[in-house]
Amino acid sequence: MTDGFTPQPLDREATTYIAGHRGMVGSAIWRAMEGRGHRSLVGAASSDLDLTDRGAVFDFMAQHKPRYVVLAAAKVGGILANNTYPHDFLSKNLQIQVNVMDAALEQGVERLLFLGSSCIYPKLAEQPIHEDSLLTGHLEPTNDAYAIAKIAGILQVQATRRQHGLPWISAMPTNLYGPGDNFSPTGSHVLPALIRRYDEAQRDELDSVTNWGSGTPRREFLHVDDMADACLHLLEHYDGPQQVNVGTGKDATIAEIAGLVAEATGFQGETHWDTSKPDGTPQKLLDVSKLAEAGWTSRIGLREGLAATVEWYREHGDSLREVG
Ligand SMILES: NC(=O)c1ccc[n+]([C@@H]2O[C@H](COP(=O)([O-])OP(=O)(O)OC[C@H]3O[C@@H](n4cnc5c(N)ncnc54)[C@H](OP(=O)(O)O)[C@@H]3O)[C@@H](O)[C@H]2O)c1
């Protein structure tokens, strides 16, 4: 139904609504678009526009009539939060997505990018994880509610394409890191937690740091500025119903990553591993061949990206948000 649409450079003058523009991903996309000369960016904090309020979302969209929408607003959290509040992760994310996409449909939004997450893929998916493995097996139970909401979002994009012919797309990023991350001790993902721990250890001149698990699981990390660049690339060069994985295509062991964080913080002590704590899945790596076919590969290496993130963390230490 999207016959006849050819991806093309985004119009720098067109109104673009970035939902979630104060979050880690949304703010990176805002910076990237601003840097490329987009003059008509629109965003609203959740305190001004609660995206679970359907009427308010329709009014906002009718007022601004965006030509493009990036849907980077979501209720996001680590394993603990996902496992403790599955109802909120399912219900709030479904409401946000349905409201934004229905209101965008009403306005005939030309290009919409929906952001999901690699947790949509089955727990035991073959590595590296290809887009085709979606809906081929059981999800990781600790974040299944969040994953189901994100899968529903992909389906809504596909259904809108089929029924209404709008060339909307979905992107599924791997683990992200960078400026604006959540560094809370209880709610944060593995990388910000490592940065916080090693930074404190360096400051307090500790002899050693102890991390959970064996350090052997392999994980992939993408800098959020690379992620923003990939999103804009997809909007300008990709059209298709299938979600596109966004990652570096390279993974490293948690021990290697911890070593890079120690280096970036200047921590000189030893690292110990508490093997009585669970390791999680042995490997999580996205197959990024579809993204490469679309003409994009990541540019920011882990060592360089981590050094910049530690610098950012130290500069913003006092004002960091602490979402539990
Ligand atoms: N971070 C990662 O590693 C990662 C990895 C893969 C995928 N992603 C995906 O990328 C997207 C953005 O993630 P993120 O890391 O940028 O999350 P984030 O930093 O927590 O930002 C989420 C944004 O959503 C907004 N939001 C949440 N609930 C809202 C509501 N009811 N009404 C209005 N706005 C609301 C928040 O607005 P306020 O700030 O105004 O409250 C916040 O700015 C998500 O879809 C996530 O699944 C992230």
The ligand as a Gaussian input file, in Angstrom:
#p B3LYP/6-31G(d) Opt

LIG

0 1
 N       18.061000       3.365000      26.497000
 C       18.273000       2.251000      25.843000
 O       19.273000       1.538000      26.058000
 C       17.316000       1.812000      24.785000
 C       17.618000       0.651000      24.116000
 C       16.754000       0.206000      23.160000
 C       15.598000       0.936000      22.894000
 N       15.322000       2.079000      23.543000
 C       14.053000       2.741000      23.196000
 O       14.179000       4.119000      22.922000
 C       13.004000       4.804000      23.372000
 C       13.429000       5.942000      24.282000
 O       14.213000       5.429000      25.343000
 P       15.116000       6.362000      26.268000
 O       16.241000       5.531000      26.735000
 O       15.347000       7.663000      25.600000
 O       14.120000       6.567000      27.508000
 P       14.066000       7.791000      28.524000
 O       15.371000       8.465000      28.593000
 O       13.454000       7.251000      29.781000
 O       13.041000       8.791000      27.838000
 C       11.712000       8.464000      27.677000
 C       10.929000       9.737000      27.421000
 O        9.561000       9.368000      27.319000
 C        8.796000      10.383000      27.900000
 N        7.571000       9.840000      28.475000
 C        7.427000       8.728000      29.218000
 N        6.129000       8.593000      29.601000
 C        5.462000       9.654000      29.069000
 C        4.118000      10.094000      29.106000
 N        3.162000       9.394000      29.765000
 N        3.787000      11.225000      28.457000
 C        4.733000      11.946000      27.806000
 N        6.015000      11.581000      27.711000
 C        6.383000      10.446000      28.351000
 C        9.625000      11.019000      28.997000
 O        9.289000      12.379000      29.047000
 P        9.694000      13.385000      30.265000
 O       11.189000      13.372000      30.330000
 O        9.156000      14.703000      29.845000
 O        9.059000      12.825000      31.501000
 C       11.058000      10.773000      28.532000
 O       11.629000      11.924000      28.007000
 C       12.138000       3.767000      24.069000
 O       11.137000       3.350000      23.183000
 C       13.059000       2.624000      24.342000
 O       12.420000       1.398000      24.274000
 C       16.152000       2.549000      24.499000

